[in-house]
Amino acid sequence: MEDFKQYLNEDAGEQERKAADQVAKGLNELRFENTVATVARQRHAWLQRSRWRRITAGIALVLITVAGMLYFKKKNTATPEPPGKTAPIENVVPPSLSAPMPHDQAPVKQVPMAQRPLSTREQAEKPLLRKTEPELDAVTNALIGKLLELTIRKGAAFSADQQAEKLQWDKIVKLLSQNKPAAAKAEIFKTDYNNLDTDWLLALALLEENRPEAALVIFGRIANTRQHPFGEAAQMAIETLQ
């Protein structure tokens, strides 16, 4: 090809150059026609696909419309329940029309259990009414309620000469039952009674503050302490939290 170009530039005559130009123009026109034909075939194929897609979508729309019309027609023409199949109405006598009580038989007025004073044992075994803390999960809330019940029993076991310790213990437990762990911790840190199990109370306060990792450390120390009054309860708390 390089030799042919060199020949045209150097040795070829005017007629040869014109013939070579015509050949080059013919080749360019042929390439252009091939390109146009390829583009035309691709456009024709795209139009065919678009046409079939529109036809398919139209058929699907018609089928959906017909199915919807049949469904609503069937629903509107459903057979109503016969009136004779209704449930019988019971003959209920209003309370005001019931048989009157004889005048010589006066009703016995009973004192509700909530108004009767509780004994010392019932106060110790009274279930703790603690409001559920929404920031804690259900398992943690149930665990705190169970542990506080055990803590209340401990408060009822103080001896007669330990009334000051009992008052401090009950005060901290009341704060915990009211979901006030910060105030309970303040009372725990300022107590100076050696026989008060402040580590147990602190673990409960940390658990209410949604700090189970810190509470687990104290529960583990209590569970490993021999003859600790809350050893078994601490082990139960560890198993529940893990």
C-alpha positions as CSV (number, residue, x, y, z in Angstrom):
1,M,0.0,0.0,0.0
2,E,2.9,2.4,0.8
3,D,4.5,1.5,-2.6
4,F,1.2,2.3,-4.3
5,K,0.9,5.7,-2.6
6,Q,4.5,6.4,-3.5
7,Y,3.9,5.4,-7.1
8,L,0.9,7.8,-7.3
9,N,2.8,10.6,-5.8
10,E,6.0,10.2,-7.9
11,D,5.6,8.1,-11.1
12,A,1.8,8.0,-11.9
13,G,0.3,10.2,-14.5
14,E,-2.7,12.4,-14.2
15,Q,-5.2,9.8,-15.5
16,E,-3.9,7.2,-13.0
17,R,-4.3,9.6,-10.2
18,K,-7.9,10.4,-11.2
19,A,-8.7,6.7,-11.5
20,A,-7.2,6.1,-8.0
21,D,-9.3,8.9,-6.6
22,Q,-12.5,7.5,-8.1
23,V,-11.6,4.0,-6.6
24,A,-11.1,5.6,-3.2
25,K,-14.4,7.5,-3.4
26,G,-16.2,4.3,-4.4
27,L,-14.8,2.4,-1.5
28,N,-15.8,5.2,0.9
29,E,-19.4,5.2,-0.5
30,L,-19.5,1.4,-0.1
31,R,-18.5,1.6,3.5
32,F,-21.1,4.3,4.2
33,E,-23.8,2.2,2.6
34,N,-22.8,-0.8,4.7
35,T,-23.0,1.3,7.9
36,V,-26.4,2.7,7.0
37,A,-27.7,-0.8,6.3
38,T,-26.4,-2.1,9.7
39,V,-28.1,0.8,11.5
40,A,-31.3,0.3,9.6
41,R,-31.4,-3.4,10.6
42,Q,-30.7,-2.6,14.3
43,R,-33.5,0.1,14.3
44,H,-35.9,-2.4,12.6
45,A,-35.2,-5.0,15.3
46,W,-35.7,-2.4,18.1
47,L,-39.0,-1.4,16.6
48,Q,-40.1,-5.0,16.5
49,R,-39.3,-5.6,20.1
50,S,-41.0,-2.4,21.2
51,R,-44.1,-3.3,19.2
52,W,-44.3,-6.8,20.9
53,R,-43.8,-5.3,24.3
54,R,-46.7,-2.9,23.7
55,I,-48.9,-5.7,22.5
56,T,-48.0,-7.9,25.5
57,A,-48.7,-5.1,28.0
58,G,-52.1,-4.4,26.3
59,I,-53.1,-8.0,26.6
60,A,-52.1,-8.1,30.3
61,L,-54.0,-5.0,31.0
62,V,-57.1,-6.4,29.3
63,L,-56.8,-9.7,31.3
64,I,-56.4,-7.8,34.6
65,T,-59.5,-5.6,33.9
66,V,-61.6,-8.6,33.0
67,A,-60.6,-10.5,36.1
68,G,-61.4,-7.4,38.3
69,M,-64.8,-7.0,36.7
70,L,-65.6,-10.7,37.3
71,Y,-64.5,-10.5,40.9
72,F,-66.6,-7.5,41.8
73,K,-69.6,-8.9,39.9
74,K,-69.3,-12.2,41.8
75,K,-69.0,-10.3,45.1
76,N,-72.0,-8.1,44.5
77,T,-74.2,-11.1,43.5
78,A,-73.4,-13.2,46.5
79,T,-76.3,-14.9,48.1
80,P,-77.4,-13.1,51.4
81,E,-77.9,-15.0,54.6
82,P,-81.5,-16.1,55.0
83,P,-83.2,-14.1,57.8
84,G,-84.3,-17.3,59.5
85,K,-80.7,-18.4,60.2
86,T,-80.0,-15.6,62.7
87,A,-78.8,-16.5,66.2
88,P,-81.6,-16.6,68.8
89,I,-81.8,-13.7,71.2
90,E,-81.4,-14.8,74.8
91,N,-84.0,-13.5,77.3
92,V,-81.8,-11.5,79.5
93,V,-83.4,-10.0,82.6
94,P,-82.0,-6.6,83.6
95,P,-80.4,-6.5,87.0
96,S,-83.0,-3.9,88.1
97,L,-85.9,-6.4,87.4
98,S,-84.3,-9.4,89.3
99,A,-86.0,-10.8,92.3
100,P,-85.9,-8.4,95.2
101,M,-84.0,-9.4,98.4
102,P,-86.2,-10.0,101.4
103,H,-86.3,-7.2,104.0
104,D,-85.2,-9.4,106.8
105,Q,-82.1,-10.5,105.0
106,A,-79.7,-7.6,104.9
107,P,-76.6,-7.9,102.7
108,V,-73.4,-8.7,104.4
109,K,-70.8,-6.0,103.8
110,Q,-67.4,-7.4,103.4
111,V,-64.2,-5.4,103.9
112,P,-62.1,-5.5,100.7
113,M,-58.7,-7.2,101.0
114,A,-57.0,-4.0,99.9
115,Q,-58.4,-2.1,102.9
116,R,-57.4,-4.8,105.5
117,P,-54.1,-4.1,107.2
118,L,-51.4,-6.6,106.2
119,S,-49.6,-8.7,108.8
120,T,-45.9,-8.6,109.1
121,R,-45.5,-11.8,107.1
122,E,-47.8,-10.6,104.4
123,Q,-45.9,-7.3,104.1
124,A,-42.7,-9.3,103.6
125,E,-44.2,-11.5,101.0
126,K,-46.2,-8.7,99.3
127,P,-45.3,-8.7,95.5
128,L,-43.4,-5.7,94.3
129,L,-45.4,-3.4,92.1
130,R,-42.6,-1.9,89.9
131,K,-43.3,0.1,86.8
132,T,-41.8,-1.4,83.7
133,E,-38.9,0.7,82.4
134,P,-39.4,1.2,78.6
135,E,-35.7,1.6,77.9
136,L,-35.0,-2.0,79.2
137,D,-35.9,-5.2,77.4
138,A,-38.6,-7.5,78.8
139,V,-36.1,-10.1,80.1
140,T,-34.1,-7.4,82.1
141,N,-37.4,-5.9,83.5
142,A,-38.6,-9.3,84.7
143,L,-35.2,-10.1,86.2
144,I,-35.1,-6.8,88.2
145,G,-38.6,-7.4,89.5
146,K,-37.6,-10.9,90.7
147,L,-34.4,-9.7,92.3
148,L,-36.3,-6.9,94.1
149,E,-38.7,-9.4,95.6
150,L,-35.8,-11.2,97.1
151,T,-34.4,-7.9,98.3
152,I,-37.6,-7.0,100.1
153,R,-37.5,-10.4,101.9
154,K,-34.0,-9.5,103.1
155,G,-35.3,-6.2,104.5
156,A,-38.0,-8.0,106.5
157,A,-35.3,-10.3,108.1
158,F,-33.6,-7.5,110.1
159,S,-33.6,-8.0,113.8
160,A,-35.2,-5.6,116.3
161,D,-31.9,-3.9,117.1
162,Q,-31.2,-3.2,113.4
163,Q,-34.0,-0.7,112.8
164,A,-31.7,2.0,111.5
165,E,-30.2,-0.4,109.0
166,K,-33.7,-1.6,108.0
167,L,-34.9,1.9,107.4
168,Q,-31.9,2.6,105.1
169,W,-32.4,-0.7,103.3
170,D,-36.1,0.0,102.7
171,K,-35.3,3.5,101.5
172,I,-32.9,2.2,98.9
173,V,-35.2,-0.6,97.8
174,K,-38.1,1.9,97.5
175,L,-36.0,4.1,95.2
176,L,-35.1,1.1,93.1
177,S,-38.8,0.0,92.9
178,Q,-39.6,3.5,91.6
179,N,-37.0,3.3,88.8
180,K,-34.7,5.9,90.4
181,P,-31.3,4.2,90.2
182,A,-29.3,7.4,90.5
183,A,-31.0,8.4,93.8
184,A,-30.6,4.8,95.0
185,K,-26.8,4.9,94.3
186,A,-26.5,8.2,96.2
187,E,-28.0,6.5,99.3
188,I,-25.8,3.4,98.8
189,F,-22.6,5.5,98.6
190,K,-23.3,7.5,101.8
191,T,-24.3,4.5,104.0
192,D,-21.8,3.3,106.6
193,Y,-23.5,0.2,107.9
194,N,-21.1,-2.8,107.6
195,N,-23.8,-5.4,107.6
196,L,-25.7,-3.8,104.7
197,D,-25.1,-5.7,101.4
198,T,-24.5,-2.5,99.5
199,D,-22.7,-4.4,96.7
200,W,-26.0,-6.2,95.9
201,L,-28.0,-3.0,95.9
202,L,-25.4,-1.3,93.7
203,A,-25.7,-4.2,91.2
204,L,-29.5,-3.7,91.0
205,A,-29.0,0.0,90.5
206,L,-26.6,-0.6,87.6
207,L,-29.0,-3.0,86.1
208,E,-31.8,-0.4,86.2
209,E,-29.4,2.1,84.5
210,N,-29.1,-0.4,81.6
211,R,-25.5,-1.2,82.4
212,P,-25.6,-5.0,82.5
213,E,-21.8,-5.4,82.0
214,A,-21.0,-3.5,85.2
215,A,-23.8,-5.3,87.1
216,L,-22.4,-8.7,85.9
217,V,-19.0,-7.9,87.5
218,I,-20.6,-7.4,90.9
219,F,-22.9,-10.4,90.5
220,G,-19.9,-12.5,89.7
221,R,-18.1,-11.3,92.8
222,I,-21.2,-12.0,94.9
223,A,-21.7,-15.5,93.4
224,N,-18.1,-16.4,94.2
225,T,-18.3,-15.2,97.8
226,R,-18.9,-18.1,100.1
227,Q,-22.1,-17.9,102.2
228,H,-23.2,-14.6,100.7
229,P,-26.9,-14.1,101.4
230,F,-27.5,-13.3,97.7
231,G,-25.1,-15.8,96.2
232,E,-27.8,-18.0,94.6
233,A,-29.7,-14.9,93.3
234,A,-26.5,-13.5,91.8
235,Q,-25.9,-16.8,90.0
236,M,-29.4,-16.7,88.6
237,A,-28.9,-13.2,87.4
238,I,-25.7,-14.1,85.7
239,E,-27.3,-17.1,83.9
240,T,-30.3,-14.9,82.8
241,L,-28.1,-12.0,81.5
242,Q,-25.8,-14.3,79.6
